[in-house]
Amino acid sequence: TENPSPQAQPDNSLMSNVCCQDSGVMELPLSEQKSNSDVSSTPLYNYIPPAPPSGEGTLLLRVGILTVSDRASNNEYQTGDLSGPAVETALLQSVKQLNTDQPKNSRKLDCQITNQHIVPDDIPSISQTLAFWSKEQMAVAGSNDTTNQCNLVFTTGGTGF
């Protein structure tokens, strides 16, 4: 008997249910589509994050959220990008919870989303955006304005990352 070698069959399902929707789901009316808004509320199995570094005052997190997606950057999703907002929601909820759970005399976190952007899944677009958000690039540009500077960047999407 002939044993055909197993070949990988293409998987037409999407790997993410956050920024993307399966084509079968998109055919449903919006009122019948499953919401992805609960993705960020999934508990991390009793994970307790460490306290912020000790010190006086508040530790400021200037956060950038970069979504890497060809289709989202081309506005091909009926619902728009959902992964960037999901990251923002999860982050802000986590910081709020962390500040609530820490002892009163502990240093608190202040989280400001200073940049949120969608770029196609290509290295120049990703690199340019990350460089622009960094302190080094702002110094090269001769800018003293740090309102868009990030000290923490989250990336989401990008199957080719």
N, CA, C and O atoms as a GROMACS GRO file, in nm:
protein
  644
    1THR      N    1   0.084  -0.120   0.000
    1THR     CA    2   0.000   0.000   0.000
    1THR      C    3   0.087   0.124   0.000
    1THR      O    4   0.201   0.125   0.046
    2GLU      N    5   0.030   0.224  -0.051
    2GLU     CA    6   0.102   0.351  -0.061
    2GLU      C    7   0.066   0.438   0.058
    2GLU      O    8  -0.051   0.464   0.085
    3ASN      N    9   0.169   0.482   0.131
    3ASN     CA   10   0.148   0.571   0.245
    3ASN      C   11   0.185   0.712   0.204
    3ASN      O   12   0.302   0.748   0.200
    4PRO      N   13   0.086   0.791   0.173
    4PRO     CA   14   0.120   0.928   0.136
    4PRO      C   15   0.179   1.002   0.255
    4PRO      O   16   0.134   0.986   0.369
    5SER      N   17   0.279   1.080   0.228
    5SER     CA   18   0.339   1.157   0.337
    5SER      C   19   0.240   1.264   0.381
    5SER      O   20   0.175   1.329   0.299
    6PRO      N   21   0.230   1.282   0.512
    6PRO     CA   22   0.137   1.384   0.560
    6PRO      C   23   0.185   1.522   0.517
    6PRO      O   24   0.301   1.559   0.538
    7GLN      N   25   0.097   1.594   0.461
    7GLN     CA   26   0.130   1.731   0.420
    7GLN      C   27   0.049   1.827   0.504
    7GLN      O   28  -0.066   1.802   0.538
    8ALA      N   29   0.112   1.935   0.536
    8ALA     CA   30   0.042   2.037   0.615
    8ALA      C   31  -0.072   2.094   0.533
    8ALA      O   32  -0.052   2.142   0.421
    9GLN      N   33  -0.188   2.088   0.588
    9GLN     CA   34  -0.304   2.147   0.522
    9GLN      C   35  -0.314   2.293   0.565
    9GLN      O   36  -0.295   2.323   0.683
   10PRO      N   37  -0.342   2.382   0.473
   10PRO     CA   38  -0.354   2.521   0.513
   10PRO      C   39  -0.467   2.539   0.612
   10PRO      O   40  -0.576   2.483   0.595
   11ASP      N   41  -0.441   2.616   0.713
   11ASP     CA   42  -0.541   2.647   0.815
   11ASP      C   43  -0.601   2.781   0.779
   11ASP      O   44  -0.535   2.884   0.791
   12ASN      N   45  -0.724   2.781   0.737
   12ASN     CA   46  -0.789   2.904   0.696
   12ASN      C   47  -0.847   2.982   0.812
   12ASN      O   48  -0.899   3.093   0.792
   13SER      N   49  -0.841   2.927   0.934
   13SER     CA   50  -0.891   3.002   1.048
   13SER      C   51  -0.788   3.107   1.088
   13SER      O   52  -0.670   3.094   1.057
   14LEU      N   53  -0.834   3.208   1.155
   14LEU     CA   54  -0.745   3.314   1.199
   14LEU      C   55  -0.684   3.277   1.333
   14LEU      O   56  -0.748   3.211   1.415
   15MET      N   57  -0.562   3.320   1.355
   15MET     CA   58  -0.492   3.289   1.479
   15MET      C   59  -0.537   3.379   1.593
   15MET      O   60  -0.520   3.343   1.709
   16SER      N   61  -0.593   3.492   1.563
   16SER     CA   62  -0.630   3.588   1.666
   16SER      C   63  -0.779   3.615   1.659
   16SER      O   64  -0.837   3.625   1.551
   17ASN      N   65  -0.840   3.626   1.775
   17ASN     CA   66  -0.980   3.666   1.776
   17ASN      C   67  -0.995   3.808   1.829
   17ASN      O   68  -1.106   3.851   1.861
   18VAL      N   69  -0.884   3.880   1.839
   18VAL     CA   70  -0.890   4.015   1.893
   18VAL      C   71  -0.895   4.118   1.782
   18VAL      O   72  -0.990   4.196   1.776
   19CYS      N   73  -0.794   4.121   1.695
   19CYS     CA   74  -0.792   4.224   1.592
   19CYS      C   75  -0.864   4.181   1.467
   19CYS      O   76  -0.893   4.262   1.379
   20CYS      N   77  -0.894   4.055   1.458
   20CYS     CA   78  -0.948   4.001   1.334
   20CYS      C   79  -1.078   3.929   1.363
   20CYS      O   80  -1.106   3.891   1.477
   21GLN      N   81  -1.155   3.910   1.259
   21GLN     CA   82  -1.274   3.828   1.270
   21GLN      C   83  -1.273   3.729   1.157
   21GLN      O   84  -1.238   3.763   1.044
   22ASP      N   85  -1.313   3.607   1.187
   22ASP     CA   86  -1.322   3.505   1.084
   22ASP      C   87  -1.427   3.549   0.983
   22ASP      O   88  -1.528   3.609   1.019
   23SER      N   89  -1.404   3.518   0.857
   23SER     CA   90  -1.495   3.563   0.752
   23SER      C   91  -1.638   3.514   0.774
   23SER      O   92  -1.732   3.584   0.738
   24GLY      N   93  -1.656   3.396   0.832
   24GLY     CA   94  -1.790   3.346   0.861
   24GLY      C   95  -1.861   3.430   0.965
   24GLY      O   96  -1.982   3.449   0.957
   25VAL      N   97  -1.786   3.478   1.061
   25VAL     CA   98  -1.843   3.562   1.165
   25VAL      C   99  -1.883   3.697   1.108
   25VAL      O  100  -1.986   3.753   1.145
   26MET      N  101  -1.802   3.749   1.017
   26MET     CA  102  -1.829   3.881   0.961
   26MET      C  103  -1.957   3.883   0.878
   26MET      O  104  -2.013   3.989   0.854
   27GLU      N  105  -2.003   3.765   0.834
   27GLU     CA  106  -2.126   3.759   0.757
   27GLU      C  107  -2.249   3.776   0.846
   27GLU      O  108  -2.358   3.804   0.796
   28LEU      N  109  -2.232   3.757   0.977
   28LEU     CA  110  -2.343   3.773   1.070
   28LEU      C  111  -2.369   3.921   1.094
   28LEU      O  112  -2.277   4.002   1.085
   29PRO      N  113  -2.493   3.957   1.126
   29PRO     CA  114  -2.518   4.096   1.166
   29PRO      C  115  -2.437   4.127   1.292
   29PRO      O  116  -2.412   4.038   1.373
   30LEU      N  117  -2.396   4.252   1.308
   30LEU     CA  118  -2.313   4.290   1.423
   30LEU      C  119  -2.377   4.248   1.555
   30LEU      O  120  -2.306   4.210   1.648
   31SER      N  121  -2.509   4.255   1.565
   31SER     CA  122  -2.577   4.220   1.690
   31SER      C  123  -2.560   4.072   1.726
   31SER      O  124  -2.576   4.036   1.842
   32GLU      N  125  -2.529   3.986   1.628
   32GLU     CA  126  -2.514   3.843   1.652
   32GLU      C  127  -2.368   3.799   1.662
   32GLU      O  128  -2.341   3.683   1.692
   33GLN      N  129  -2.274   3.890   1.636
   33GLN     CA  130  -2.133   3.853   1.641
   33GLN      C  131  -2.086   3.848   1.785
   33GLN      O  132  -2.128   3.927   1.869
   34LYS      N  133  -1.998   3.753   1.812
   34LYS     CA  134  -1.941   3.740   1.945
   34LYS      C  135  -1.849   3.858   1.972
   34LYS      O  136  -1.767   3.895   1.888
   35SER      N  137  -1.864   3.916   2.088
   35SER     CA  138  -1.781   4.030   2.125
   35SER      C  139  -1.645   3.982   2.172
   35SER      O  140  -1.633   3.879   2.238
   36ASN      N  141  -1.542   4.057   2.137
   36ASN     CA  142  -1.406   4.028   2.184
   36ASN      C  143  -1.369   4.116   2.302
   36ASN      O  144  -1.255   4.112   2.348
   37SER      N  145  -1.463   4.196   2.352
   37SER     CA  146  -1.429   4.294   2.454
   37SER      C  147  -1.392   4.231   2.587
   37SER      O  148  -1.332   4.298   2.672
   38ASP      N  149  -1.427   4.104   2.608
   38ASP     CA  150  -1.395   4.040   2.735
   38ASP      C  151  -1.257   3.976   2.734
   38ASP      O  152  -1.218   3.915   2.834
   39VAL      N  153  -1.183   3.986   2.626
   39VAL     CA  154  -1.052   3.922   2.615
   39VAL      C  155  -0.958   3.972   2.723
   39VAL      O  156  -0.886   3.892   2.784
   40SER      N  157  -0.957   4.102   2.749
   40SER     CA  158  -0.862   4.158   2.844
   40SER      C  159  -0.901   4.132   2.989
   40SER      O  160  -0.820   4.156   3.078
   41SER      N  161  -1.022   4.083   3.014
   41SER     CA  162  -1.063   4.062   3.152
   41SER      C  163  -1.037   3.920   3.201
   41SER      O  164  -1.078   3.885   3.312
   42THR      N  165  -0.971   3.838   3.121
   42THR     CA  166  -0.940   3.703   3.162
   42THR      C  167  -0.833   3.706   3.271
   42THR      O  168  -0.726   3.763   3.250
   43PRO      N  169  -0.860   3.647   3.388
   43PRO     CA  170  -0.762   3.652   3.497
   43PRO      C  171  -0.637   3.572   3.463
   43PRO      O  172  -0.642   3.476   3.387
   44LEU      N  173  -0.526   3.614   3.520
   44LEU     CA  174  -0.399   3.546   3.496
   44LEU      C  175  -0.368   3.447   3.608
   44LEU      O  176  -0.256   3.442   3.658
   45TYR      N  177  -0.468   3.369   3.648
   45TYR     CA  178  -0.451   3.261   3.743
   45TYR      C  179  -0.377   3.305   3.869
   45TYR      O  180  -0.271   3.252   3.902
   46ASN      N  181  -0.434   3.400   3.937
   46ASN     CA  182  -0.384   3.448   4.065
   46ASN      C  183  -0.245   3.511   4.056
   46ASN      O  184  -0.171   3.512   4.154
   47TYR      N  185  -0.212   3.563   3.941
   47TYR     CA  186  -0.083   3.632   3.925
   47TYR      C  187  -0.084   3.759   4.008
   47TYR      O  188  -0.178   3.838   4.000
   48ILE      N  189   0.019   3.778   4.088
   48ILE     CA  190   0.033   3.899   4.167
   48ILE      C  191   0.157   3.971   4.117
   48ILE      O  192   0.268   3.923   4.138
   49PRO      N  193   0.139   4.085   4.051
   49PRO     CA  194   0.256   4.156   3.997
   49PRO      C  195   0.339   4.214   4.110
   49PRO      O  196   0.287   4.246   4.217
   50PRO      N  197   0.469   4.228   4.087
   50PRO     CA  198   0.554   4.288   4.189
   50PRO      C  199   0.520   4.435   4.207
   50PRO      O  200   0.465   4.499   4.118
   51ALA      N  201   0.554   4.486   4.322
   51ALA     CA  202   0.532   4.628   4.350
   51ALA      C  203   0.622   4.713   4.262
   51ALA      O  204   0.730   4.668   4.222
   52PRO      N  205   0.580   4.836   4.232
   52PRO     CA  206   0.669   4.926   4.158
   52PRO      C  207   0.796   4.951   4.238
   52PRO      O  208   0.797   4.930   4.359
   53PRO      N  209   0.902   4.995   4.172
   53PRO     CA  210   1.025   5.026   4.246
   53PRO      C  211   0.997   5.125   4.358
   53PRO      O  212   0.916   5.216   4.343
   54SER      N  213   1.066   5.106   4.469
   54SER     CA  214   1.044   5.196   4.582
   54SER      C  215   1.095   5.335   4.549
   54SER      O  216   1.178   5.354   4.461
   55GLY      N  217   1.044   5.430   4.621
   55GLY     CA  218   1.084   5.568   4.600
   55GLY      C  219   0.970   5.662   4.631
   55GLY      O  220   0.859   5.619   4.663
   56GLU      N  221   0.998   5.788   4.620
   56GLU     CA  222   0.899   5.891   4.647
   56GLU      C  223   0.815   5.918   4.524
   56GLU      O  224   0.860   5.898   4.411
   57GLY      N  225   0.694   5.964   4.546
   57GLY     CA  226   0.611   6.011   4.436
   57GLY      C  227   0.554   5.899   4.351
   57GLY      O  228   0.545   5.784   4.393
   58THR      N  229   0.516   5.937   4.232
   58THR     CA  230   0.450   5.847   4.139
   58THR      C  231   0.544   5.812   4.025
   58THR      O  232   0.618   5.898   3.976
   59LEU      N  233   0.542   5.688   3.984
   59LEU     CA  234   0.622   5.643   3.870
   59LEU      C  235   0.538   5.659   3.744
   59LEU      O  236   0.434   5.596   3.730
   60LEU      N  237   0.583   5.744   3.652
   60LEU     CA  238   0.508   5.773   3.531
   60LEU      C  239   0.545   5.676   3.420
   60LEU      O  240   0.661   5.664   3.382
   61LEU      N  241   0.445   5.606   3.369
   61LEU     CA  242   0.462   5.520   3.252
   61LEU      C  243   0.405   5.594   3.132
   61LEU      O  244   0.285   5.622   3.126
   62ARG      N  245   0.491   5.626   3.037
   62ARG     CA  246   0.448   5.690   2.912
   62ARG      C  247   0.446   5.580   2.807
   62ARG      O  248   0.551   5.538   2.757
   63VAL      N  249   0.327   5.533   2.774
   63VAL     CA  250   0.310   5.408   2.700
   63VAL      C  251   0.272   5.433   2.554
   63VAL      O  252   0.189   5.518   2.523
   64GLY      N  253   0.336   5.356   2.468
   64GLY     CA  254   0.297   5.350   2.328
   64GLY      C  255   0.242   5.212   2.299
   64GLY      O  256   0.294   5.112   2.349
   65ILE      N  257   0.138   5.206   2.218
   65ILE     CA  258   0.080   5.078   2.178
   65ILE      C  259   0.083   5.073   2.026
   65ILE      O  260   0.016   5.150   1.958
   66LEU      N  261   0.164   4.982   1.974
   66LEU     CA  262   0.182   4.970   1.830
   66LEU      C  263   0.117   4.841   1.780
   66LEU      O  264   0.157   4.731   1.818
   67THR      N  265   0.016   4.856   1.695
   67THR     CA  266  -0.048   4.742   1.631
   67THR      C  267   0.017   4.722   1.495
   67THR      O  268   0.022   4.813   1.413
   68VAL      N  269   0.066   4.601   1.472
   68VAL     CA  270   0.132   4.567   1.346
   68VAL      C  271   0.038   4.475   1.269
   68VAL      O  272   0.019   4.359   1.306
   69SER      N  273  -0.020   4.527   1.162
   69SER     CA  274  -0.116   4.448   1.085
   69SER      C  275  -0.138   4.511   0.948
   69SER      O  276  -0.175   4.628   0.938
   70ASP      N  277  -0.113   4.433   0.844
   70ASP     CA  278  -0.139   4.482   0.709
   70ASP      C  279  -0.286   4.516   0.691
   70ASP      O  280  -0.320   4.624   0.641
   71ARG      N  281  -0.372   4.424   0.731
   71ARG     CA  282  -0.515   4.446   0.709
   71ARG      C  283  -0.571   4.558   0.795
   71ARG      O  284  -0.652   4.637   0.747
   72ALA      N  285  -0.530   4.566   0.920
   72ALA     CA  286  -0.581   4.674   1.006
   72ALA      C  287  -0.530   4.810   0.957
   72ALA      O  288  -0.604   4.909   0.963
   73SER      N  289  -0.406   4.815   0.908
   73SER     CA  290  -0.352   4.943   0.858
   73SER      C  291  -0.422   4.987   0.730
   73SER      O  292  -0.422   5.106   0.697
   74ASN      N  293  -0.484   4.893   0.659
   74ASN     CA  294  -0.560   4.925   0.537
   74ASN      C  295  -0.710   4.937   0.564
   74ASN      O  296  -0.790   4.943   0.471
   75ASN      N  297  -0.748   4.941   0.692
   75ASN     CA  298  -0.890   4.952   0.732
   75ASN      C  299  -0.977   4.844   0.669
   75ASN      O  300  -1.088   4.871   0.623
   76GLU      N  301  -0.926   4.721   0.668
   76GLU     CA  302  -1.001   4.611   0.607
   76GLU      C  303  -1.096   4.541   0.704
   76GLU      O  304  -1.171   4.453   0.662
   77TYR      N  305  -1.093   4.577   0.832
   77TYR     CA  306  -1.181   4.513   0.929
   77TYR      C  307  -1.305   4.598   0.950
   77TYR      O  308  -1.297   4.719   0.969
   78GLN      N  309  -1.419   4.532   0.947
   78GLN     CA  310  -1.546   4.600   0.966
   78GLN      C  311  -1.550   4.668   1.103
   78GLN      O  312  -1.606   4.777   1.117
   79THR      N  313  -1.491   4.606   1.202
   79THR     CA  314  -1.492   4.659   1.338
   79THR      C  315  -1.372   4.747   1.368
   79THR      O  316  -1.362   4.803   1.477
   80GLY      N  317  -1.280   4.760   1.274
   80GLY     CA  318  -1.156   4.831   1.302
   80GLY      C  319  -1.063   4.745   1.385
   80GLY      O  320  -1.095   4.630   1.416
   81ASP      N  321  -0.949   4.800   1.422
   81ASP     CA  322  -0.854   4.726   1.505
   81ASP      C  323  -0.909   4.712   1.646
   81ASP      O  324  -0.951   4.811   1.707
   82LEU      N  325  -0.910   4.592   1.697
   82LEU     CA  326  -0.956   4.568   1.834
   82LEU      C  327  -0.840   4.535   1.927
   82LEU      O  328  -0.855   4.545   2.049
   83SER      N  329  -0.725   4.496   1.872
   83SER     CA  330  -0.615   4.452   1.959
   83SER      C  331  -0.551   4.568   2.033
   83SER      O  332  -0.521   4.555   2.152
   84GLY      N  333  -0.528   4.681   1.967
   84GLY     CA  334  -0.470   4.797   2.034
   84GLY      C  335  -0.556   4.844   2.151
   84GLY      O  336  -0.505   4.860   2.261
   85PRO      N  337  -0.687   4.866   2.129
   85PRO     CA  338  -0.774   4.903   2.240
   85PRO      C  339  -0.780   4.796   2.350
   85PRO      O  340  -0.794   4.829   2.468
   86ALA      N  341  -0.772   4.667   2.313
   86ALA     CA  342  -0.772   4.560   2.414
   86ALA      C  343  -0.646   4.567   2.500
   86ALA      O  344  -0.653   4.547   2.621
   87VAL      N  345  -0.532   4.595   2.438
   87VAL     CA  346  -0.407   4.612   2.514
   87VAL      C  347  -0.420   4.731   2.608
   87VAL      O  348  -0.383   4.722   2.725
   88GLU      N  349  -0.472   4.842   2.558
   88GLU     CA  350  -0.490   4.962   2.641
   88GLU      C  351  -0.581   4.933   2.761
   88GLU      O  352  -0.548   4.970   2.874
   89THR      N  353  -0.693   4.869   2.736
   89THR     CA  354  -0.787   4.838   2.844
   89THR      C  355  -0.723   4.747   2.948
   89THR      O  356  -0.734   4.772   3.068
   90ALA      N  357  -0.656   4.641   2.903
   90ALA     CA  358  -0.592   4.548   2.996
   90ALA      C  359  -0.484   4.617   3.078
   90ALA      O  360  -0.472   4.594   3.198
   91LEU      N  361  -0.405   4.702   3.013
   91LEU     CA  362  -0.298   4.773   3.083
   91LEU      C  363  -0.355   4.867   3.188
   91LEU      O  364  -0.310   4.866   3.303
   92LEU      N  365  -0.452   4.948   3.150
   92LEU     CA  366  -0.509   5.044   3.245
   92LEU      C  367  -0.579   4.974   3.361
   92LEU      O  368  -0.570   5.020   3.475
   93GLN      N  369  -0.647   4.862   3.334
   93GLN     CA  370  -0.709   4.784   3.441
   93GLN      C  371  -0.602   4.726   3.535
   93GLN      O  372  -0.620   4.727   3.656
   94SER      N  373  -0.494   4.677   3.477
   94SER     CA  374  -0.387   4.619   3.559
   94SER      C  375  -0.320   4.723   3.647
   94SER      O  376  -0.294   4.698   3.764
   95VAL      N  377  -0.294   4.841   3.591
   95VAL     CA  378  -0.231   4.948   3.670
   95VAL      C  379  -0.325   4.992   3.782
   95VAL      O  380  -0.281   5.013   3.895
   96LYS      N  381  -0.451   5.006   3.750
   96LYS     CA  382  -0.550   5.046   3.852
   96LYS      C  383  -0.553   4.943   3.965
   96LYS      O  384  -0.552   4.979   4.083
   97GLN      N  385  -0.557   4.814   3.928
   97GLN     CA  386  -0.561   4.709   4.028
   97GLN      C  387  -0.432   4.706   4.109
   97GLN      O  388  -0.436   4.688   4.231
   98LEU      N  389  -0.320   4.723   4.043
   98LEU     CA  390  -0.192   4.724   4.112
   98LEU      C  391  -0.187   4.838   4.214
   98LEU      O  392  -0.144   4.818   4.327
   99ASN      N  393  -0.230   4.956   4.173
   99ASN     CA  394  -0.231   5.071   4.265
   99ASN      C  395  -0.326   5.048   4.382
   99ASN      O  396  -0.300   5.094   4.493
  100THR      N  397  -0.437   4.979   4.357
  100THR     CA  398  -0.535   4.951   4.462
  100THR      C  399  -0.481   4.848   4.561
  100THR      O  400  -0.503   4.860   4.682
  101ASP      N  401  -0.411   4.748   4.511
  101ASP     CA  402  -0.365   4.637   4.594
  101ASP      C  403  -0.237   4.666   4.673
  101ASP      O  404  -0.207   4.595   4.769
  102GLN      N  405  -0.163   4.769   4.636
  102GLN     CA  406  -0.037   4.798   4.704
  102GLN      C  407  -0.063   4.871   4.836
  102GLN      O  408  -0.163   4.942   4.849
  103PRO      N  409   0.026   4.853   4.934
  103PRO     CA  410   0.011   4.927   5.060
  103PRO      C  411   0.008   5.078   5.034
  103PRO      O  412   0.065   5.126   4.936
  104LYS      N  413  -0.057   5.151   5.123
  104LYS     CA  414  -0.077   5.295   5.104
  104LYS      C  415   0.054   5.372   5.089
  104LYS      O  416   0.057   5.472   5.018
  105ASN      N  417   0.160   5.328   5.153
  105ASN     CA  418   0.286   5.402   5.145
  105ASN      C  419   0.372   5.359   5.026
  105ASN      O  420   0.485   5.406   5.012
  106SER      N  421   0.321   5.270   4.942
  106SER     CA  422   0.397   5.225   4.825
  106SER      C  423   0.388   5.328   4.714
  106SER      O  424   0.294   5.406   4.705
  107ARG      N  425   0.488   5.326   4.630
  107ARG     CA  426   0.491   5.412   4.513
  107ARG      C  427   0.381   5.369   4.416
  107ARG      O  428   0.365   5.249   4.389
  108LYS      N  429   0.307   5.463   4.365
  108LYS     CA  430   0.197   5.434   4.273
  108LYS      C  431   0.243   5.455   4.130
  108LYS      O  432   0.342   5.522   4.104
  109LEU      N  433   0.169   5.396   4.038
  109LEU     CA  434   0.196   5.412   3.895
  109LEU      C  435   0.094   5.507   3.833
  109LEU      O  436  -0.024   5.504   3.867
  110ASP      N  437   0.142   5.590   3.743
  110ASP     CA  438   0.055   5.674   3.661
  110ASP      C  439   0.080   5.632   3.517
  110ASP      O  440   0.191   5.646   3.467
  111CYS      N  441  -0.021   5.580   3.452
  111CYS     CA  442  -0.006   5.527   3.317
  111CYS      C  443  -0.074   5.621   3.218
  111CYS      O  444  -0.195   5.642   3.223
  112GLN      N  445   0.006   5.677   3.128
  112GLN     CA  446  -0.046   5.764   3.024
  112GLN      C  447  -0.018   5.700   2.888
  112GLN      O  448   0.096   5.667   2.857
  113ILE      N  449  -0.123   5.683   2.808
  113ILE     CA  450  -0.106   5.631   2.672
  113ILE      C  451  -0.069   5.752   2.586
  113ILE      O  452  -0.154   5.833   2.552
  114THR      N  453   0.059   5.762   2.551
  114THR     CA  454   0.106   5.879   2.476
  114THR      C  455   0.102   5.857   2.325
  114THR      O  456   0.096   5.954   2.249
  115ASN      N  457   0.106   5.732   2.281
  115ASN     CA  458   0.103   5.701   2.138
  115ASN      C  459   0.026   5.572   2.116
  115ASN      O  460   0.040   5.476   2.192
  116GLN      N  461  -0.055   5.571   2.012
  116GLN     CA  462  -0.122   5.449   1.970
  116GLN      C  463  -0.133   5.457   1.818
  116GLN      O  464  -0.189   5.552   1.764
  117HIS      N  465  -0.078   5.355   1.751
  117HIS     CA  466  -0.070   5.363   1.606
  117HIS      C  467  -0.080   5.224   1.545
  117HIS      O  468  -0.046   5.124   1.609
  118ILE      N  469  -0.126   5.219   1.421
  118ILE     CA  470  -0.133   5.094   1.344
  118ILE      C  471  -0.042   5.108   1.224
  118ILE      O  472  -0.052   5.206   1.149
  119VAL      N  473   0.048   5.011   1.206
  119VAL     CA  474   0.138   5.012   1.090
  119VAL      C  475   0.127   4.879   1.017
  119VAL      O  476   0.087   4.779   1.076
  120PRO      N  477   0.163   4.878   0.887
  120PRO     CA  478   0.166   4.750   0.816
  120PRO      C  479   0.279   4.662   0.870
  120PRO      O  480   0.370   4.710   0.937
  121ASP      N  481   0.270   4.535   0.842
  121ASP     CA  482   0.368   4.437   0.892
  121ASP      C  483   0.493   4.439   0.805
  121ASP      O  484   0.523   4.343   0.734
  122ASP      N  485   0.567   4.549   0.813
  122ASP     CA  486   0.696   4.556   0.744
  122ASP      C  487   0.795   4.628   0.834
  122ASP      O  488   0.761   4.721   0.907
  123ILE      N  489   0.919   4.582   0.826
  123ILE     CA  490   1.023   4.628   0.918
  123ILE      C  491   1.044   4.779   0.914
  123ILE      O  492   1.053   4.839   1.020
  124PRO      N  493   1.052   4.844   0.798
  124PRO     CA  494   1.073   4.990   0.799
  124PRO      C  495   0.962   5.066   0.873
  124PRO      O  496   0.993   5.160   0.947
  125SER      N  497   0.838   5.029   0.855
  125SER     CA  498   0.728   5.098   0.924
  125SER      C  499   0.737   5.079   1.075
  125SER      O  500   0.718   5.173   1.152
  126ILE      N  501   0.766   4.957   1.116
  126ILE     CA  502   0.778   4.926   1.259
  126ILE      C  503   0.896   5.002   1.318
  126ILE      O  504   0.882   5.068   1.421
  127SER      N  505   1.012   4.992   1.254
  127SER     CA  506   1.134   5.056   1.304
  127SER      C  507   1.118   5.207   1.312
  127SER      O  508   1.158   5.269   1.411
  128GLN      N  509   1.062   5.266   1.209
  128GLN     CA  510   1.045   5.412   1.206
  128GLN      C  511   0.955   5.459   1.320
  128GLN      O  512   0.984   5.558   1.386
  129THR      N  513   0.847   5.388   1.342
  129THR     CA  514   0.755   5.427   1.449
  129THR      C  515   0.821   5.413   1.586
  129THR      O  516   0.812   5.503   1.668
  130LEU      N  517   0.887   5.300   1.610
  130LEU     CA  518   0.953   5.280   1.739
  130LEU      C  519   1.064   5.380   1.761
  130LEU      O  520   1.082   5.429   1.873
  131ALA      N  521   1.140   5.412   1.656
  131ALA     CA  522   1.247   5.511   1.670
  131ALA      C  523   1.190   5.648   1.701
  131ALA      O  524   1.245   5.722   1.783
  132PHE      N  525   1.080   5.684   1.636
  132PHE     CA  526   1.019   5.815   1.660
  132PHE      C  527   0.968   5.827   1.803
  132PHE      O  528   0.975   5.934   1.863
  133TRP      N  529   0.918   5.718   1.857
  133TRP     CA  530   0.866   5.720   1.994
  133TRP      C  531   0.977   5.719   2.098
  133TRP      O  532   0.951   5.743   2.216
  134SER      N  533   1.100   5.692   2.057
  134SER     CA  534   1.210   5.681   2.154
  134SER      C  535   1.274   5.815   2.182
  134SER      O  536   1.265   5.909   2.104
  135LYS      N  537   1.339   5.822   2.294
  135LYS     CA  538   1.410   5.943   2.336
  135LYS      C  539   1.520   5.979   2.236
  135LYS      O  540   1.540   6.096   2.205
  136GLU      N  541   1.592   5.878   2.187
  136GLU     CA  542   1.705   5.903   2.098
  136GLU      C  543   1.661   5.975   1.971
  136GLU      O  544   1.726   6.070   1.928
  137GLN      N  545   1.552   5.931   1.911
  137GLN     CA  546   1.506   5.993   1.788
  137GLN      C  547   1.459   6.136   1.813
  137GLN      O  548   1.480   6.223   1.728
  138MET      N  549   1.397   6.161   1.925
  138MET     CA  550   1.352   6.296   1.955
  138MET      C  551   1.471   6.388   1.975
  138MET      O  552   1.467   6.506   1.938
  139ALA      N  553   1.578   6.335   2.035
  139ALA     CA  554   1.699   6.414   2.053
  139ALA      C  555   1.763   6.446   1.918
  139ALA      O  556   1.810   6.557   1.896
  140VAL      N  557   1.763   6.348   1.827
  140VAL     CA  558   1.818   6.370   1.693
  140VAL      C  559   1.738   6.478   1.621
  140VAL      O  560   1.795   6.561   1.550
  141ALA      N  561   1.607   6.476   1.640
  141ALA     CA  562   1.520   6.575   1.575
  141ALA      C  563   1.534   6.713   1.640
  141ALA      O  564   1.478   6.810   1.591
  142GLY      N  565   1.608   6.721   1.750
  142GLY     CA  566   1.629   6.848   1.818
  142GLY      C  567   1.508   6.895   1.897
  142GLY      O  568   1.494   7.014   1.924
  143SER      N  569   1.423   6.803   1.934
  143SER     CA  570   1.301   6.840   2.006
  143SER      C  571   1.321   6.821   2.156
  143SER      O  572   1.373   6.719   2.201
  144ASN      N  573   1.278   6.921   2.232
  144ASN     CA  574   1.277   6.908   2.377
  144ASN      C  575   1.140   6.866   2.427
  144ASN      O  576   1.121   6.844   2.546
  145ASP      N  577   1.044   6.857   2.336
  145ASP     CA  578   0.908   6.818   2.371
  145ASP      C  579   0.903   6.667   2.391
  145ASP      O  580   0.927   6.591   2.298
  146THR      N  581   0.871   6.625   2.512
  146THR     CA  582   0.869   6.482   2.543
  146THR      C  583   0.727   6.428   2.557
  146THR      O  584   0.708   6.318   2.609
  147THR      N  585   0.627   6.504   2.512
  147THR     CA  586   0.488   6.460   2.531
  147THR      C  587   0.457   6.329   2.460
  147THR      O  588   0.369   6.255   2.505
  148ASN      N  589   0.524   6.299   2.351
  148ASN     CA  590   0.498   6.174   2.279
  148ASN      C  591   0.605   6.069   2.302
  148ASN      O  592   0.600   5.961   2.242
  149GLN      N  593   0.701   6.098   2.385
  149GLN     CA  594   0.808   6.003   2.414
  149GLN      C  595   0.755   5.889   2.500
  149GLN      O  596   0.675   5.911   2.591
  150CYS      N  597   0.798   5.768   2.471
  150CYS     CA  598   0.754   5.650   2.547
  150CYS      C  599   0.870   5.594   2.630
  150CYS      O  600   0.985   5.595   2.586
  151ASN      N  601   0.838   5.547   2.748
  151ASN     CA  602   0.936   5.469   2.823
  151ASN      C  603   0.891   5.323   2.834
  151ASN      O  604   0.956   5.242   2.901
  152LEU      N  605   0.780   5.292   2.767
  152LEU     CA  606   0.731   5.155   2.760
  152LEU      C  607   0.646   5.143   2.634
  152LEU      O  608   0.558   5.225   2.609
  153VAL      N  609   0.674   5.039   2.553
  153VAL     CA  610   0.598   5.018   2.430
  153VAL      C  611   0.545   4.875   2.428
  153VAL      O  612   0.619   4.779   2.454
  154PHE      N  613   0.416   4.862   2.398
  154PHE     CA  614   0.354   4.732   2.376
  154PHE      C  615   0.330   4.716   2.227
  154PHE      O  616   0.286   4.810   2.160
  155THR      N  617   0.359   4.598   2.176
  155THR     CA  618   0.329   4.569   2.036
  155THR      C  619   0.227   4.456   2.033
  155THR      O  620   0.225   4.369   2.119
  156THR      N  621   0.142   4.460   1.932
  156THR     CA  622   0.040   4.358   1.915
  156THR      C  623   0.022   4.331   1.767
  156THR      O  624   0.042   4.420   1.684
  157GLY      N  625  -0.015   4.208   1.734
  157GLY     CA  626  -0.035   4.173   1.594
  157GLY      C  627   0.095   4.129   1.531
  157GLY      O  628   0.190   4.093   1.600
  158GLY      N  629   0.099   4.132   1.400
  158GLY     CA  630   0.222   4.104   1.328
  158GLY      C  631   0.262   3.960   1.325
  158GLY      O  632   0.350   3.919   1.401
  159THR      N  633   0.200   3.881   1.240
  159THR     CA  634   0.236   3.740   1.232
  159THR      C  635   0.379   3.720   1.184
  159THR      O  636   0.438   3.615   1.208
  160GLY      N  637   0.435   3.820   1.117
  160GLY     CA  638   0.572   3.809   1.069
  160GLY      C  639   0.672   3.875   1.162
  160GLY      O  640   0.789   3.888   1.126
  161PHE      N  641   0.630   3.918   1.279
  161PHE     CA  642   0.714   3.990   1.374
  161PHE      C  643   0.833   3.903   1.411
  161PHE      O  644   0.918   3.945   1.490
   0.00000   0.00000   0.00000
